[in-house]
Each structure stands twice: as structure tokens, then as C-alpha cells.
Amino acid sequence: MFVVVPATYYFVYWVPFSFLPFLQQGGIPSGISLFCAIGVGSYVWRMLGSPATGLISTALSGAIAVGAIGFCAGFFGPIIFAPKANQGPLLGIFLTGPLGFILGGVGGFVYWLVRKRNVGKP
């Protein structure tokens, strides 16, 4: 939760609204970003509170968790370790975030297969 909500807020705030300069004065970008972050946070909270039973929910939970971690590492890592690199945060937006989402989905799928196989065993 501590990773997913801020990552969603900053991703929604910076990616779409950086291309719309006429919305920068108002609180519209902040409000929409906060709404999206609360929505994703509530979804993750519900998914972490109950065990995932289906294939889609297990794969999506893994994809969101690992994707958020990959995005945060790729976005904030270059800001911290190479502050003069002006394109550093693009690593998280275009590379580590999407790759983490894909790897998390595959990991959730594998976890579902292993768990499904072990349920029938004594």
C-alpha cells in the first residue's frame, strides 16, 4: 500500500497531465490523480485482505504489486542516484514499470498453477 498509492498518484499526475499545459494552474490534475490513487489503493487493499482464488485476480494482483515496485525503482532511483540525468525517470515509466507489470502477471500465473496443483495433495 505504501508503494502502490504514491506510485499511482505520481504516475497519473505526471504522465497524462504533463502533455496538457492548460490544466497546470488548477487543482484538476491533483484531484484526478488522488482519485485514481485511492481507487487503486482500495483495490490492492481488498486483494491483499482476501486470498486470491481465480487466475485473473491472482495474476492481476502480482502484476500490480511487482509493476508498482518496478515503476518506483525505475522512477525514483535515477532521481536519487543520478539527479543530473534529465531523462532518468523515463526508465520507470517506459521500462521497469511495464516489465515489472508483465513479470508480476507471469509470476501470479505461476503461483496460481502451483497453488492449484498443491490444493489436491494431502
Residue, then its C-alpha position, 0 to 999 in steps of 0.5 A: m500500500f505504501v508503494v502502490v498509492p504514491a506510485t499511482y498518484y505520481f504516475v497519473y499526475w505526471v504522465p497524462f497531465s504533463f502533455l496538457p499545459f492548460l490544466q497546470q494552474g488548477g487543482i484538476p490534475s491533483g484531484i484526478s490523480l488522488f482519485c485514481a490513487i485511492g481507487v487503486g489503493s482500495y483495490v490492492w487493499r481488498m486483494l491483499g485482505s482476501p486470498a486470491t482464488g481465480l487466475i485473473s485476480t491472482a495474476l492481476s494482483g502480482a502484476i500490480a504489486v511487482g509493476a508498482i515496485g518496478f515503476c518506483a525503482g525505475f522512477f525514483g532511483p535515477i532521481i536519487f542516484a543520478p539527479k543530473a540525468n534529465q531523462g532518468p525517470l523515463l526508465g520507470i515509466f517506459l521500462t521497469g514499470p511495464l516489465g515489472f507489470i508483465l513479470g508480476g502477471v507471469g509470476g501470479f500465473v505461476y503461483w496460481l498453477v502451483r497453488k492449484r496443483n498443491v490444493g489436491k495433495p494431502 
